[in-house]
Amino acid sequence: MATLTVTATPGGWAGTPKTGAAGTPAPLTTVQIPPGQFVTLCMHDVRDDVAPGVDNDPYAMNTRRLAALFDWMKVHDWHPVSLQRIVDAHAGKTDLPKNAVLLSWDDGLASIYSRVFPLLKAFQYPGLFALETDWLTRVHRGLSVDYQGEGFAASVTDTQKATDALKIDEAQARASNNLKAPNRVLYNGSERGAKGFISWAQAREMQASGLVEFATHTHDLHHGILANPQGNVEPAAITRQYLAPLKRYETDREFHTRILTDLRQSAAIIQREIGVRPRAIVWPYGAMNAEVEAIAREAGLPISFGLGDRRLDSRTQALSSFGRLLVMDDPTPVSIEAQVSQSITPVPGIERAVQVDMDYIYDPDPVRTNSNLGKLLDRIKALKVRTVYLQAFADPDGSGNPKALYFPNRVLPMRADLFNRVTWQLRTRAGVRVFAWLPLLAYQLPDTAQQDRLSVKIQDAEGKIVPARRDYHRLSPFLPETLALVGDIYADLGKSMTGISGLLIHDDAYLAEDEDATALSPEARWPGTDRPVGQTPLTARQKTEALIAFGEAVAERMRYYTNASNPFIVARNLYARVVLDPEAESRFAQALDPFLAAYDGVALMAMPYLDGTTEPPERWLRQLAETVARTPTGLQKVVFELQTKNWTTGAWIPGATLKNWMQELTRMGAVNLAYYPDDFLTDHPPFTPTFEGISLTEFPYYRLKH
């Protein structure tokens, strides 16, 4: 039995507003969670000796602080709800109370019984506890582990390959996992035995109370697995593991088998030990995507929780992709309230980005490739920017018509398996978001006959319909076969690197006034639909909308595999000419207003020499910023991407000039800035003035070693 004694006394923690003479709380002003929505808090260990800010476990919470939080919620009219209440509200059987909160704890640590459960009983608050069943199995040594999971692997057609992958996964997990001994678990840097986790008897007692529901935290996916040939380790639940002994990645079928086997096994153990089969899964590290959520539903787990506070959960959304606010550093109740407030009314962040060519990183010599990557990481970290737009396609000749990619895929050759590695290193070592930079239409297929058949078409001087051979050799967005091929590329990138933060669609996505005659062919379809385009030539705006629809369709193919706990931002390059001269939409099939409506961000090519203007660059940039500022959400969503090289002359823009451009735009209210290209191998643009113009650091003139 739990031994902690607690008395619920509203208003009893330091910081609660003073009460009146009769003991009634004075009127309070606090954050109100919108009706029909709820906040899910993600907590872990609870100890009496947690010291805020200096504790070795950043996820641990002091017992008194948790009691203060419960007390604060009662005083401030916040109402903890059960998962069943949320399910019933989703089904329309009941409403959620105002200021609804779901309290959850991960990992099945001993403190959920000795510290949390007594507090739940004292306040009569419900809670959701997520159990990693492999840890409990091993520390208590009470169950055998059957990795075939209800014989599922034997039912897979490609049984031998699936079995090999599962064996390799198990071996890699044991080598890099939290496990150091059969009955001990390495948890947050220290070993825990049976005393560090709840027993099954305690779990049954808590289940019987009616206050606690148990979810699975997977059986053995709370670890990293090999994600690329270079040795990076990434979350096991959403990563296609690299099978080093076989020198390949696991197949889709092997991945499906591995995840489904794990989830079925975990659910079966919980049902056997507690008597109730779980219906919810709490994904380790918040690593979940639409693919594994579908597998979870197949395993009988329709409700999925991840992490992320970009938005509040709602009773009207599907019972999946629920975000949770991660409680860290033993926060005060007011700190948690502030975190909730930011989810209700997000504060737009300032964007500062660098667009990076993977072609500068790659070298046939792997040692040089690694050295080049190190130089990039040092530079990006020193620049203190927020985002890197990372080239995912190979374009060594600078034609803009890639014949190869930097990730495994089923459409084009792979020049080198680098995108996952570079992205992970940028995220973990340089601390930046990474957007995949990909063309929308300009791909050079290995089959030249197929390339010609699918190309954007024009009518030549003799009246013949022929492929358009302009700067970008593009595939027609009106052909379903094109959509399938490009969609496969986008899906394969998402599958290869689930941790990307977004997508930047390249500037190849345009149609000239005399393009695309393919739209008039019988097989043409409006992108993403089965609707014929028709025999009437399309207007410029219709072409603009068609390219947007095509982009939305392929972006969704990528989004299916990316981590749903992270915001996935879709941005697209926009030529400056169509902003300054709206009539130019007919020459590009691009326009500012539709882009602002369709995309999370617009990477406006604020490149005076590329535009060919005769205006002085500073005046031209001011006109561009003024025009964007007149458009609602313009300055909020537009990133002004400057050129650092004059491609006409081949000369680099002087660093002082680039800095002046950045500062001029900032004075105009255009605070979202980016630049391209960046030659980190030769220090172009030069670091110091570039840093002073683009860095997010609050000390913009602080000199960093680089």
N, C-alpha and C positions, 0 to 999 in steps of 0.2 A: 504493500500500500504506500501511496505517497505520504510524506511526512511534513511537508512544508505547510505551515499554518498561515493563512492570510485572512485579513478582515477588509472587506470592501468599504472604503470610506471616501466617497466622492469629495473632491476638493482638498485632499490631504497631502498633495505633493507640492513641493516648493515651486512656485510659479503660477499656481492656479489663482484666478482672480478672487479677490476677497469676497466673502459672503456677507449678506445683510445681518441685522440683529437676530432675525429668526432663523438664521442658518440657511436661508434660501440663496442660491447663487445669484449674483448680480447679473443683469443682462449682458450677454456675451456677443461679440462679433467674431465669427470664425469662418473658415472656408466651408462652403456648402457644396456637397457632392450633388451634381444634377440629378433630378428624378430619373429613375430607370437605369441609372448607371451605378457602378460600384467600384471600389478600390480593393485590390488584392495586395496584401503585404506579404513579402517573402522574408522569413526569419530562419535562423539556424540554432546555434547553441545559446543557452541562457545559463549564466553563472553568477555567483554572488560576488566574485572578485574581479569582474571586468573593469578595466581602467580605460575610459574613453581616450582615444587618440594614441595610446601607447601600447595597447594590448596586442599580443602576438596574433590573435585571431580577429581580423577586421570584421568578421560576420557575427561575432558573439555579442550578446546583449546582457547588461546587468539585470539581475532579478528585480531590483528596486525600480530600474528604469522601465521594465516591462509592466510592473504593477502601476507605475505612474502613467504609462500610456493607456492602460485599461481604465484607470481612474479618469484620465483626461477625456477619453471617448464618452464615458458616462455623463460627465459634466457638460460636455459640448454637444450632446445629442447626436453622436455618431453611433451607429448601430451595427455591431458585428452580426453577420448572417451566416447560415450554413450553406454548404453547396446545394443541399436539397432545396432550400428557399430560392436559390438562383435558378435551378432547373425548373421549379414550379413557375417562377416568374417568366421564364423563357417560354413555357408552354401556355401562358396566359391564365394559369390557375390562381395566381395571386400577384400582388404588386411587391416590389422591393420597398423596404422602409426608406425614408429619407436618410441621406448620409450613410449608405450601406457600405460595409467593410467586410471582406473575407480575410480571415487570419490564417496564415499557412506557415508551417515549419517543415524544413527539408532534412533528410538524412537519417531520421530515426535515432537521434542521439538520446542518451539517458536523461538529459535535462527536460525533454518534453514530458516525461512522466514525473520527475522529482520537482520540477520548477513550474513548467507551463501548465500542466494538467490541474494542479491545485488552484492556480489563478483562474483558469477557465471555470472551474466549479464555483469558486467564490463569487465571480461576476456573472455566472451563468452565460458565458460566451461560448459559441461553438468554434471549432477549429478543424483545419484540414492538415493531416500529417502525411508526408510522403516518405516511403520506405525504400531504400536501396537493398533489395533482398539478398544479394550476394554478400554484402557486408554482414548482415545479420546471420546468414547461414554460416559464414566462416568463423565469426567471432564466437558463436555459440556451439559450433561443431555438432549441430543437432540434425542436419539434413544432408542427404546426398545431393550432388549437383549433376543433373542430366542435361548436357548441352545439346542433345538432339531435340529437346522440347516437344513432347507429345508426338514424337515421330514425324514432325513436319519436314525435317530435312530429307527424310527418306522418300517423301512424296514429290520432291523436286526432280524434274526430268534430268537435269544435268547434275546428278547426285554427287559424282566424284569431285567436280569443281566446287560445288557448294561446301562439301565436307572439308576440302583443302582450305578454303577461305576461312571457314569457322575455326579450324585448328590453328591457322596462322594468327587469326584475331585473338584467340585465347592465349597463345604464346606471347604475342606482343603486349597484350593487356597485362599479363602477369609480370612482364619485364618493366613496363613503364607505368603501371597502375599504382593505385593507392596501397596495394597489397605487398607486404614484406614477409609475412609469415602466414601459415594456413589459418591461424585463429587470432590474428591481429591485423588491424587496419591502420595504415598511415593516413591520418586525417589532419589536414592543415599543418603539416610539418611534424606532428608528433604521433607516436603509435597509440592506438586505443585497442584495448581488449574488450571482453564481454561487458565489463563495468562501464564502458563508454557508450554503450548502446542499450536501448530498451530490450527487455525480454519479450517473448511471445505472450507470456502470461500477463505482463503489464499491458501489452497491446490489446489483449482480449478484454481486460478490465476497462480500459479507456473506451473501447468500442461499445461495451455494454452500457456505458454511462449515458449514451444518447447525445453527448456533446461533441464527439470526435468521429470523423470519417477518415479512413485511410486511403491514400492513393499510392500508386506505384511510382517510384523514382527510377524505374528500370531495374533489371536484375544486375547487369554488369556492363552498363554503358556510361558509368560515371568516371570516365577516364579519357585520355587521348589515344589516338591510333596514328600510325604512320600515314601521312597525307600526300607525300610526294617522294621522288627518289632522293631528294637532297636531305631528308631526315626530319622535316617539320612534323610535329604531332598536333592534331586538331581533334575537336570533339567527336567521339565515336558514333554518336547517334545520327549525325547528318553528313559524315565524311565518307567518300568512296576511298577505302583504305588501299594504300599501295602495298602489294604483296611482294616484299623484297625477294623472298626465295624464288618466286615465279617471274619476277621482273615485269609485273603488270599490275593494273588496278583490278579490284574486284568488279565483277559484272553487275548489271542491274539486278539480275536474279539472285546473285550471291548476297548483295546488299539487302535485298528484300528478305531473304531467308534469315540473315543474321539478325536483323531488327525484329522481325516477327517472332522468331524463336525466343529471343530475349524477353519480349513483352509477354508472350504467353506463359513463359516459365515464371516470371515474377508474379503475374496475376494468379497463377495456380498456387504458388507458395502462400501468398496472402490469404487466399480463400481457404486453403487447408489449415492454416494456423489460426486465423481469426474467425473463420466461418462465414465471411462475406466477401464476395468477389469485388475487387475495386472496379470503378467505372471511369476513373480519372487517372491521367498520367501527368506527372510534373517532370518535365524534361531537364536532365542535368545540364547545368550551365545555361539554361534557357535555350539550348540548341534544338530548335525544331523548325520544320518547314512543312509545306503542304504535302510533300511526299510521305514523310514519316507520320504525319497526322492521319493520313489515309491508311497506313499500315496499322497504326494504333486502333483505328476503328475496326479494322479486320480482326484484330486481337481482342475485340470486345471492350475497348477503352475509347468511348466517344468524346470524352472531355479532355482537352489538352491545355496545359499551363506552361508558359515560358517565362520570360522576363521582359522588362521594358516598360518605361513610364511615359512613352510618347503620347499616349491617349488613355482614357479610362475605359474599362470594360463596360459592356452594355448588355442588358437582358435581351435585346433584340438581335444581337449578333449570334452567329452559329456557336454551338458549344465547343469552340476550338479557338486556338490562337489567342487565348487569354493572356494578357500581359500581367506582370506583377512588379510592384515597386520593391526593389532590393533594399533591405534595411542593413546599413553598414555603420561602423564606427560608433555604435552605441548612442544613437541620436536621441535628443529630447523629443517629446511629443510635438513641440512647435516646429522642430526641424522636419519631422515627418509630414506635418500639416503643410509646410512650405513646399515639400516635394510633390504632394498631392496638388497643390495650387498650380504648380508649373505644368502638371499634366492636364489640368482643366483649361488653363490659358497658357499655352506654350509661348515662350519668348523666342522669336526668330533669332537664330545665331548669325553672326557675321561670317561670310564665306571668304576664305583666302585659299586659293588653289594653285597648284603647279601641274601643268600637263606634261607628262613624261613619256619619252619614246623608249619602249623596251629594246628597240634596235640599238640604242646606246649601251645597254646593259649586256646584251648577248655577245658572246665571242665563242668561236669553235673550241677554244681552250676553256674547260670548266673552271680552271684556276683563275683565269682572267675574268670570266663572268662573275665569279664570286667577289673578286677584287672590285670590279665595277659596281656591283651591288652595294658593297660596303661604302664606297664613296657616295653613292646616291643616298643611302640611309643617313650618313653623317650630315649631308647637306640639307636634306629635308627636315631632320630633327633640329638642326641649327636655325633654319628659316622660321620655325614656329608657325607653320601654316596649318590649316584644318584638313585639307583634302588633297589627294593626288588623283588626277585623271590618268590612269595607267593604260598604255597601249597594249591591247591584247592580240593584235594582228601584226604580221611581219611585213614591213614595207622598206626594205633596205635601199631600194633605188629611188624612194621618194615619189613614186608615181601616184600613190593613193589608191592603187589597185592591187590589193594583197592576194598573193597566191598561197599563203601559208599562215598559220596561226601559232600562238604561243601556249596552247593548251590542247589536251586530247579531245578530238572531235571526230565526227563521222562524215564530214563534208570535204575538208581541205587537208593537205599535208600539215604536219606539225613541225615547225622549224626547230623548236626546243620546248621542253616541258618546264616553263619558267613562270607562268602567270601565278599559279598557286603560291609558289615559293616567294616571289617578290612581294605579292600582296600580303602574305602573312608576316613577312619581315617588316614591311612598312607599317602595318598595324601594330605589331608588338614592340618593335624597336624604335620606330619614329613616332608612334602614337597618333597616326593620322587615319582618316577615313580613306578608303580606296574605291574609286568608281572605275568600272571596266569601260574603256574607250573602244568602241567598235563601229565599223561602218554599218550602214543600214542596207545598202544595195550594191556597193562596189566590191564584189567578190569575183575573182578570176577562177572559174571552175576548171578542174583538170580536163574535163571533156569539152573541147572547143566547140563541137557541134551543139552540145547542150547549152554552152555559153551563148552562142549566137541565137539559138531558138528562144532563150529566156530573156534576152537583152531588151532594154528600153529601145523602142523603135522610132525612126523618123521617116519621112518621105523625102527621098533625094530629088535632085534636079530632074531626073528622068521619070519621076512619079513612082519609083519603086520603094517598097517598105524595107528598110535596111536597119541594122543595129546602129545606134548612136555611138560614135567613137570620139567622144569629147574628153575633157580632162579625166573624168571618172567614167569607167566602163561599167555601167550599172545594169542590174537585173530589173526586170519590170515588176513593180509592186502590184500589178493587176493579175498576175498569174498565180494560181494556187500552188503550183510547183515551186515557184520562187519563195512564197511564204513558208512552205514546208522546209525548204533547204535552209533559209536564213533562220527560221525558228529552231531548227536542229542545232545550228551554231550557237545561238543564244542559250538554248537549253543546256547544251554541253558545257558552256562556260559556267553557268550557274551550278551545274552538277560538280564541276571540277573545283570551284572555289565558292563554297556556300557562304563564306563570311564577307563577301563584298558588300559595300554600303550603298552602291548605286550603279547607275549606268549613264554614260555620256554617249549619245548618238552622234556620230561623226557628221562633218559638213558635206558628205557625199549625197545626203538625202535631199535632192532637189530635182525638179523637172522643168526644163526650158519650155518656152511658149510652143515650140513645134514638137514637143514630146508629150505623151507617149502613145504612139499609134497602136500599140498593143491593146490599149483599153477598148478599142473598137472591134477586137477579134471576138469570135463566138465563145472562146474558152475563158475570156476575161471575166473576173469577178471583183466586186468591191472588196478590198482587203479585209480579211477576217470573217467574211460572210459567204454565202452561196448565191448571192444576188448578182445577176448579170449587170454589167456596167451600162449597157445600152449602146446605141449607134450614134448618139449625139456627142460631138466633141465636148470635152469637159472644160468648164471655166477654170480660171486660175485658182479661185477659192476651193472648188471641188478637188483640184489636184492637191492643194494644201491639206485639205481634210483627208484625202486618201493616204497621203504619206503619214499623217498622224495616226490614222487607223492601222496602217501596216506596222508602225512602230509600237503601238499599244499591244498588238497581237504578239509580236516576237518578245517584247519585254515581259509579258505575262509568262511566256515559256521559260524565261530565265528566273522570274520571281518564284515560280513553283519550287525551286530548289534552294533559294537563299533563305538565310535564317530569319524566321518571322519575328523573332524577338528584337531585331534591329530594324530601324527605318530603312526602307529601300527606296532610294530617290532616283527618279528618271529625269535626266536633263538632256538637252539637245542643243547643238551648235546652231546659231542663227547668223546669217550674213547681215552686216550692218547696213548695206545698201537698202534693204527692204524696210528698215526702220526709218531711215532718212527720206526715202522715196517710196511710199506705199504702192505706187504704180508698178514698182519692180517686182511685185508678187507674181506677175505674169511671166517673168524671166526665171524665177526660182521656185515657185510654189511654196513660198514661205511668207509668214506674216507675224508680226509681234503679238497681236491680240489672240489669235488662235493658239499660239505657243504658250502664252501665259495661262490660258484656260486649260490646256492639255497637260502641261508638264509641271513637275515640282520645281524645276529650275531651268533657266534659259542661259546658255553660255554664249553671250553676244560677242561676236568676233570684232572687238573694238580695235581694229588693225588698219590704221590710216593708209599705210603703203600698200597693203593687200587690196584695199577698197579702190585705190587709184585716184583718190581725191586730189584736187589741186589746191584745196584749202590748207593752211598751216595745220599740222597735226593737233596742236593744242586747241585751236578754234574748232576743228572738226570733232574732237572728243567732247568739247563743251556742248556742241549742238546735239551730239548723240545722247549725252546724259540728260539734257533738257527735254529732248523728245521722249525718252523713256520715263522721265519723271512725270510727264503729263498723263501717263497711262496708269490706271489703278493697279496696284500691286507691282508696278514696274520695277521700282527701286528695291522692292523686297525680294523679288524672284529672279531678277536679271543679274548675272555675273558678268562684269566687264572684263573680257579676256584680251589682254594686250599682246602685241607681237614683240618679241625681243630680237627679231632678225628681219632685215629688209631682204626678202627673197628676190627682189628685182636686181639688187646690186650684190647680194651675197654677204653684206656687211652686218655685223651685230649692232644693235641699237646701243649707244653709250649708256652706261649705268645711270649716270646723272639724269639723262633724258627720260629713261624709264621711270625713275623715282619721281621726277616732276610730273609725268603723266598720271601716276598713281595718286599723288597728292592733289592734283587738280581735280580728278574724278571724286576723290573723297570730299573735297570742299564743295562739290556739287551735290553731295548726298549719295553718291554712288559708292557705297562702302564695300560691296561684294566684288572682289578683284581676283583675277587669275592671270597667268601669262603662259606663253608657249613660243618657242621651245625652251628647254633647259638642258644645256650641255654641262652636266656636272663634272665631266672629266677634264674640261678646260676652263672651268669657272666662267661660263657665259650663261646668263648675264652675270656681271661681277657681283660677288656676294654682298658686300657691305651696303651699297646704295639700294640693292634689291631688297635686302632685309629691312632697311629703314622704310621702304615704301609698302611692303606687303605683310610684314610680320604681325601676328596677333598678340605678341607679347606686350605687356603694359609698359615696358621700358624700351620703346622703339629704337633708341640710340645706344642700347647696351651692346657692346661688341662681344660677339661669341666667337670662340675659336672654331675653326672649321677646316 
